[in-house]
Structure formats: structure tokens, C-alpha cells
Amino acid sequence: MVENILDFLGVESKSKARNKSFFCFLGGIALGATAGLLFAPQSGHETREQIKETAVVGADKTKELSKKAAKEVKDKYEEIKHKIKKAEDIIEENVEDTVEELEEV
């Protein structure tokens, strides 16, 4: 409710403002690098080759980072799944003990 009111009034949370600033910063870096390449004192062919090589390297890094992120997510999923299973076993054991105690009464 409070977030809706703040959004209506145009007030941003600190995390949203930080995220927006970070992405603007990255966008500025990308624009600056692109402008530097386009206005560099070299031929158009050399510039296009440089852009192509940079794009290939960026794509490779993106693939590598996405694989790493996927692995981390999978590992965290397995860890949480194991913890939930362990908690289920403990709860089941406690319920069985309680049922046995009630049957004895």
C-alpha cells in the first residue's frame, strides 16, 4: 500500500534509484565506447572489424556469465531443496513421536 502511494507521488526507493543510476552508467559507457569507435581516426573497414570483434568477445562473455549464473542458481536450488527435505523429515519424525505419545495416553 505504501509503495503504491510512493509510486503515485513519484518517490523512488533507494534500491530502484541505485539500479536506475547503475544502468544509466552502463549505458553511458556503451555510448562512449561506441562514439569512440565511430570517430576514431581509422578506416570504416577497420572500425567495423573492431566492432565485430568486440561484439563477439561480448557475446562470449555473456554466454560464460549466463552459464555461471545458471550453475549458481541450480546449486542454490539443490541446496534449498535439500534443506526443505531435511525439514520435512524432522517434522515427520516429530509428528510420529507425538502420535505415539498420544496413543500411549
N, CA, C and O of each residue as an XYZ file, in Angstrom:
420
protein
N       0.827     -1.184      0.000
C       0.000      0.000      0.000
C       0.875      1.253      0.000
O       0.662      2.162     -0.802
N       1.859      1.298      0.901
C       2.745      2.454      0.992
C       3.535      2.619     -0.299
O       3.728      3.735     -0.780
N       3.998      1.482     -0.866
C       4.751      1.552     -2.115
C       3.896      2.135     -3.230
O       4.392      2.922     -4.037
N       2.625      1.767     -3.291
C       1.727      2.303     -4.311
C       1.577      3.815     -4.173
O       1.579      4.542     -5.166
N       1.449      4.273     -2.946
C       1.312      5.713     -2.703
C       2.595      6.428     -3.112
O       2.548      7.471     -3.764
N       3.744      5.864     -2.726
C       5.014      6.484     -3.089
C       5.217      6.487     -4.601
O       5.712      7.467     -5.157
N       4.839      5.399     -5.270
C       4.924      5.358     -6.728
C       4.027      6.423     -7.349
O       4.426      7.092     -8.302
N       2.814      6.584     -6.811
C       1.883      7.585     -7.320
C       2.463      8.987     -7.177
O       2.293      9.833     -8.055
N       3.147      9.223     -6.066
C       3.735     10.542     -5.822
C       5.062     10.739     -6.545
O       5.613     11.840     -6.539
N       5.573      9.691     -7.161
C       6.826      9.795     -7.909
C       8.057      9.619     -7.049
O       9.153     10.003     -7.459
N       7.907      9.050     -5.875
C       9.030      8.819     -4.978
C       9.602      7.431     -5.254
O       8.865      6.446     -5.306
N      10.919      7.361     -5.430
C      11.558      6.076     -5.699
C      12.278      5.575     -4.459
O      12.772      6.359     -3.648
N      12.328      4.252     -4.324
C      13.104      3.685     -3.230
C      14.576      3.809     -3.576
O      14.934      4.019     -4.735
N      15.424      3.680     -2.572
C      16.862      3.792     -2.799
C      17.365      2.722     -3.759
O      18.208      2.998     -4.612
N      16.850      1.498     -3.624
C      17.323      0.421     -4.492
C      16.932      0.675     -5.941
O      17.728      0.421     -6.844
N      15.713      1.176     -6.182
C      15.307      1.495     -7.546
C      16.172      2.605     -8.117
O      16.592      2.541     -9.272
N      16.439      3.624     -7.307
C      17.272      4.737     -7.769
C      18.693      4.259     -8.068
O      19.294      4.675     -9.058
N      19.234      3.375     -7.203
C      20.572      2.834     -7.440
C      20.615      2.021     -8.725
O      21.540      2.157     -9.526
N      19.597      1.168     -8.918
C      19.546      0.350    -10.127
C      19.475      1.225    -11.369
O      20.174      0.981    -12.353
N      18.631      2.241    -11.317
C      18.487      3.142    -12.463
C      19.821      3.852    -12.742
O      20.233      3.960    -13.896
N      20.487      4.331    -11.697
C      21.778      5.011    -11.864
C      22.814      4.073    -12.447
O      23.594      4.459    -13.318
N      22.821      2.836    -11.965
C      23.801      1.862    -12.456
C      23.597      1.584    -13.937
O      24.560      1.556    -14.703
N      22.336      1.376    -14.349
C      22.076      1.094    -15.756
C      22.340      2.313    -16.634
O      22.773      2.164    -17.777
N      22.089      3.507    -16.125
C      22.448      4.721    -16.873
C      23.958      4.816    -17.027
O      24.457      5.199    -18.086
N      24.685      4.468    -15.971
C      26.146      4.468    -16.025
C      26.651      3.497    -17.093
O      27.516      3.841    -17.898
N      26.099      2.277    -17.091
C      26.495      1.294    -18.099
C      26.141      1.762    -19.502
O      26.914      1.571    -20.441
N      24.977      2.371    -19.640
C      24.572      2.903    -20.946
C      25.518      3.998    -21.413
O      25.859      4.071    -22.593
N      25.937      4.843    -20.492
C      26.899      5.899    -20.836
C      28.230      5.337    -21.289
O      28.844      5.843    -22.228
N      28.670      4.292    -20.617
C      29.916      3.639    -21.022
C      29.781      3.071    -22.433
O      30.673      3.234    -23.266
N      28.665      2.408    -22.688
C      28.437      1.818    -24.012
C      28.379      2.893    -25.087
O      28.976      2.735    -26.152
N      27.663      3.990    -24.819
C      27.586      5.075    -25.796
C      28.948      5.723    -26.022
O      29.310      6.042    -27.155
N      29.689      5.912    -24.954
C      31.021      6.498    -25.085
C      31.957      5.616    -25.891
O      32.709      6.102    -26.736
N      31.906      4.317    -25.627
C      32.755      3.385    -26.374
C      32.363      3.358    -27.841
O      33.225      3.336    -28.719
N      31.067      3.359    -28.107
C      30.592      3.355    -29.496
C      31.012      4.634    -30.210
O      31.489      4.581    -31.344
N      30.842      5.778    -29.561
C      31.246      7.051    -30.172
C      32.752      7.067    -30.415
O      33.212      7.552    -31.450
N      33.512      6.543    -29.471
C      34.963      6.487    -29.646
C      35.353      5.642    -30.846
O      36.263      6.002    -31.593
N      34.680      4.536    -31.032
C      34.966      3.682    -32.184
C      34.577      4.355    -33.493
O      35.312      4.298    -34.478
N      33.408      4.996    -33.487
C      32.908      5.597    -34.724
C      33.717      6.823    -35.152
O      33.844      7.097    -36.346
N      34.253      7.546    -34.200
C      35.004      8.755    -34.525
C      36.518      8.549    -34.473
O      37.277      9.516    -34.534
N      36.952      7.313    -34.362
C      38.383      7.001    -34.301
C      39.030      7.300    -35.659
O      38.393      7.147    -36.701
N      40.288      7.724    -35.640
C      40.977      8.041    -36.909
C      41.470      6.778    -37.627
O      42.674      6.568    -37.780
N      40.539      5.960    -38.055
C      40.876      4.758    -38.813
C      39.809      4.562    -39.880
O      38.768      5.219    -39.856
N      40.066      3.680    -40.792
C      39.116      3.469    -41.882
C      37.835      2.816    -41.374
O      37.816      2.203    -40.307
N      36.765      2.957    -42.155
C      35.486      2.359    -41.796
C      35.580      0.851    -41.689
O      34.967      0.242    -40.812
N      36.358      0.241    -42.594
C      36.511     -1.222    -42.561
C      37.171     -1.666    -41.254
O      36.732     -2.630    -40.627
N      38.221     -0.960    -40.852
C      38.907     -1.308    -39.598
C      37.967     -1.129    -38.402
O      37.951     -1.943    -37.478
N      37.191     -0.052    -38.440
C      36.259      0.204    -37.344
C      35.198     -0.888    -37.271
O      34.880     -1.371    -36.184
N      34.646     -1.283    -38.424
C      33.639     -2.344    -38.438
C      34.226     -3.654    -37.940
O      33.558     -4.387    -37.212
N      35.457     -3.963    -38.316
C      36.118     -5.180    -37.825
C      36.295     -5.125    -36.308
O      36.072     -6.111    -35.606
N      36.697     -3.962    -35.821
C      36.888     -3.797    -34.375
C      35.554     -3.962    -33.645
O      35.497     -4.603    -32.596
N      34.481     -3.385    -34.196
C      33.156     -3.526    -33.584
C      32.736     -4.989    -33.594
O      32.208     -5.496    -32.604
N      32.970     -5.663    -34.710
C      32.615     -7.078    -34.823
C      33.361     -7.914    -33.785
O      32.762     -8.754    -33.113
N      34.665     -7.684    -33.654
C      35.463     -8.441    -32.683
C      34.989     -8.162    -31.258
O      34.900     -9.075    -30.437
N      34.688     -6.901    -30.973
C      34.205     -6.543    -29.644
C      32.865     -7.202    -29.364
O      32.623     -7.675    -28.254
N      31.991     -7.235    -30.367
C      30.684     -7.876    -30.195
C      30.831     -9.367    -29.941
O      30.112     -9.930    -29.116
N      31.766    -10.017    -30.651
C      31.989    -11.454    -30.461
C      32.506    -11.717    -29.044
O      32.045    -12.636    -28.367
N      33.463    -10.906    -28.607
C      34.002    -11.066    -27.247
C      32.895    -10.834    -26.222
O      32.781    -11.581    -25.251
N      32.077     -9.794    -26.436
C      30.972     -9.513    -25.513
C      29.969    -10.652    -25.471
O      29.480    -11.015    -24.401
N      29.663    -11.217    -26.631
C      28.721    -12.343    -26.685
C      29.290    -13.549    -25.952
O      28.569    -14.236    -25.228
N      30.581    -13.809    -26.138
C      31.215    -14.937    -25.450
C      31.192    -14.744    -23.938
O      30.906    -15.680    -23.190
N      31.494    -13.529    -23.494
C      31.470    -13.253    -22.055
C      30.057    -13.382    -21.499
O      29.858    -13.879    -20.390
N      29.069    -12.925    -22.286
C      27.681    -13.030    -21.855
C      27.274    -14.491    -21.713
O      26.618    -14.861    -20.739
N      27.658    -15.319    -22.675
C      27.356    -16.751    -22.593
C      28.015    -17.366    -21.367
O      27.396    -18.147    -20.644
N      29.271    -17.009    -21.142
C      30.010    -17.553    -19.995
C      29.342    -17.146    -18.682
O      29.159    -17.970    -17.786
N      28.976    -15.850    -18.577
C      28.335    -15.376    -17.350
C      26.966    -16.006    -17.149
O      26.583    -16.314    -16.020
N      26.218    -16.201    -18.249
C      24.896    -16.810    -18.095
C      25.014    -18.269    -17.672
O      24.196    -18.751    -16.888
N      26.021    -18.981    -18.180
C      26.240    -20.361    -17.744
C      26.613    -20.406    -16.267
O      26.141    -21.261    -15.518
N      27.474    -19.465    -15.862
C      27.883    -19.414    -14.457
C      26.689    -19.090    -13.560
O      26.520    -19.697    -12.502
N      25.867    -18.139    -13.982
C      24.678    -17.776    -13.198
C      23.706    -18.947    -13.122
O      23.128    -19.211    -12.068
N      23.525    -19.651    -14.244
C      22.624    -20.807    -14.251
C      23.125    -21.887    -13.303
O      22.334    -22.510    -12.596
N      24.437    -22.112    -13.287
C      25.017    -23.109    -12.387
C      24.795    -22.710    -10.930
O      24.435    -23.543    -10.099
N      25.013    -21.427    -10.627
C      24.816    -20.963     -9.256
C      23.356    -21.096     -8.832
O      23.067    -21.484     -7.700
N      22.440    -20.774     -9.740
C      21.016    -20.909     -9.427
C      20.670    -22.369     -9.184
O      19.942    -22.697     -8.247
N      21.201    -23.251    -10.040
C      20.931    -24.680     -9.883
C      21.495    -25.192     -8.556
O      20.832    -25.947     -7.845
N      22.718    -24.779     -8.229
C      23.325    -25.202     -6.963
C      22.501    -24.715     -5.772
O      22.272    -25.465     -4.823
N      22.057    -23.457     -5.826
C      21.256    -22.898     -4.726
C      19.917    -23.621     -4.637
O      19.423    -23.887     -3.541
N      19.329    -23.940     -5.794
C      18.069    -24.691     -5.816
C      18.253    -26.042     -5.131
O      17.431    -26.435     -4.303
N      19.322    -26.752     -5.469
C      19.574    -28.064     -4.870
C      19.793    -27.935     -3.370
O      19.326    -28.775     -2.601
N      20.498    -26.893     -2.950
C      20.748    -26.672     -1.522
C      19.435    -26.435     -0.772
O      19.201    -27.012      0.289
N      18.591    -25.584     -1.335
C      17.306    -25.284     -0.695
C      16.414    -26.522     -0.692
O      15.731    -26.797      0.294
N      16.422    -27.266     -1.796
C      15.628    -28.490     -1.886
C      16.063    -29.479     -0.806
O      15.227    -30.123     -0.173
N      17.376    -29.597     -0.600
C      17.897    -30.498      0.433
C      17.459    -30.032      1.820
O      17.066    -30.848      2.654
N      17.525    -28.732      2.069
C      17.119    -28.206      3.377
C      15.632    -28.439      3.628
O      15.230    -28.775      4.742
N      14.815    -28.259      2.587
C      13.377    -28.494      2.736
C      13.107    -29.960      3.033
O      12.284    -30.278      3.892
N      13.796    -30.856      2.329
C      13.617    -32.295      2.553
C      14.019    -32.659      3.982
O      13.346    -33.447      4.646
N      15.122    -32.074      4.442
C      15.580    -32.333      5.803
C      14.546    -31.837      6.822
O      14.259    -32.520      7.805
N      13.991    -30.644      6.578
C      12.973    -30.098      7.475
C      11.719    -30.967      7.455
O      11.102    -31.191      8.496
N      11.338    -31.458      6.270
C      10.181    -32.351      6.177
C      10.400    -33.620      6.992
O       9.495    -34.082      7.686
N      11.605    -34.183      6.906
C      11.913    -35.391      7.664
C      11.824    -35.140      9.167
O      11.295    -35.964      9.913
N      12.345    -33.996      9.600
C      12.301    -33.659     11.029
C      10.854    -33.485     11.477
O      10.462    -33.986     12.531
N      10.069    -32.779     10.680
C       8.658    -32.565     11.030
C       7.913    -33.891     11.072
O       7.131    -34.139     11.989
N       8.155    -34.744     10.078
C       7.503    -36.054     10.038
C       7.869    -36.882     11.269
O       7.013    -37.540     11.862
N       9.134    -36.843     11.642
C       9.585    -37.592     12.816
C       8.918    -37.052     14.077
O       8.488    -37.828     14.931
N       8.830    -35.730     14.199
C       8.187    -35.128     15.372
C       6.707    -35.480     15.438
O       6.171    -35.749     16.513
N       6.050    -35.476     14.279
C       4.627    -35.829     14.246
C       4.447    -37.285     14.666
O       3.548    -37.599     15.445
N       5.293    -38.167     14.157
C       5.199    -39.591     14.522
C       5.417    -39.780     16.018
O       4.709    -40.552     16.664
N       6.412    -39.064     16.566
C       6.663    -39.154     18.016
C       5.456    -38.658     18.811
O       5.069    -39.262     19.811
N       4.876    -37.565     18.361
C       3.714    -37.011     19.061
C       2.532    -37.969     18.996
O       1.826    -38.156     19.987
N       2.316    -38.573     17.837
C       1.217    -39.541     17.681
C       1.451    -40.728     18.604
O       0.513    -41.195     19.250
N       2.670    -41.222     18.678
C       2.979    -42.356     19.558
C       2.730    -41.991     21.012
O       2.189    -42.793     21.773
N       3.129    -40.764     21.404
C       2.903    -40.320     22.785
C       1.408    -40.222     23.095
O       0.962    -40.575     24.187
N       0.647    -39.739     22.119
C      -0.804    -39.616     22.337
C      -1.473    -40.993     22.392
O      -2.444    -41.182     23.125
N      -0.968    -41.930     21.637
C      -1.524    -43.277     21.671
C      -1.257    -43.952     22.998
O      -2.049    -44.781     23.446
N      -0.139    -43.602     23.636
C       0.201    -44.197     24.923
C      -0.682    -43.642     26.034
O      -0.875    -44.295     27.060
N      -1.198    -42.484     25.840
C      -2.007    -41.834     26.896
C      -3.363    -42.408     26.982
O      -4.164    -41.978     27.811
